[in-house]
Amino acid sequence: MGDVEPEITSARQAAYDPRVLAFGRLQGAANRLEYLLGRALERECGITHLMYEVLLIVGRTGTDGLTMRAIAQEQVLTTGGATRLVDRMESLGLVTRTAPPHDRRVQLVRLTPLGEETTVRASRLHVENIEQLFFRPLPPDHRDRFAEDLRTLSHSARDALPRLR
């Protein structure tokens, strides 16, 4: 893929273009892993993978909490989608929403003790499954570089997204 690829002139050529194939493999692997890892979280911990991701990003803030806008931006959701997700998480007792004294228009999302415990339990399961399904299939000497390349791609894509207003 370092060489210049010929211009695509047919559907067949497009289907075999190494760039298209590489991205398709990445997307296929991500979708399959998302399904397998997400099912395990739902079955063992009663939360969706998206809920788990929100627990992690809220957990990173500690007691400061996180705004709905920040959750939406981090998870590439609309603010309405983030609100509905946080509503479900709040009804499960995983998070609370409170307005800071200095700005009543903003709601800060924080983990509850149950949210903290669920994050720890889910993370132990998730790490075990990641090891088994994500890292073990790769040669040991490729794992760190692969993880770093994925970080680079993730940050590049994040930076290309439009910012929420």
Residue pairs with C-beta under 8 A, 6 or more apart in sequence:
1 18
1 19
1 22
5 17
5 18
5 19
6 13
8 14
8 17
14 20
33 133
33 134
34 49
36 129
36 133
37 49
37 126
37 129
37 130
37 133
38 48
38 49
40 125
40 126
40 129
41 47
41 48
41 49
41 52
41 122
41 125
41 126
42 48
42 49
44 121
44 122
44 125
45 52
45 118
45 121
45 122
45 125
46 92
46 118
47 55
47 92
47 94
47 118
47 122
50 75
50 85
51 85
51 88
51 89
51 94
52 119
52 122
52 126
53 75
54 71
54 75
54 85
54 86
54 89
54 95
54 109
55 89
55 94
55 95
55 111
55 115
55 118
55 119
55 122
56 119
56 123
57 66
57 70
57 71
57 74
57 75
58 65
58 66
58 71
58 95
58 109
58 110
58 111
58 115
59 111
59 115
59 116
59 119
61 110
63 110
64 108
65 98
65 100
65 108
65 109
65 110
66 108
66 109
66 110
67 106
67 107
67 108
67 109
68 79
68 82
68 83
68 86
68 107
68 109
69 79
69 82
69 164
71 77
71 82
71 85
71 86
71 109
72 78
72 79
72 81
72 82
72 164
73 163
73 164
75 82
75 85
76 161
77 85
79 164
86 95
86 97
86 109
89 95
89 115
90 96
90 97
92 114
93 112
93 114
93 115
94 111
94 112
94 114
94 115
94 118
95 109
95 110
95 111
95 112
95 115
96 109
96 110
96 112
97 107
97 108
97 109
97 110
98 107
98 108
98 110
99 105
99 106
99 107
99 108
100 106
100 108
111 119
135 143
138 146
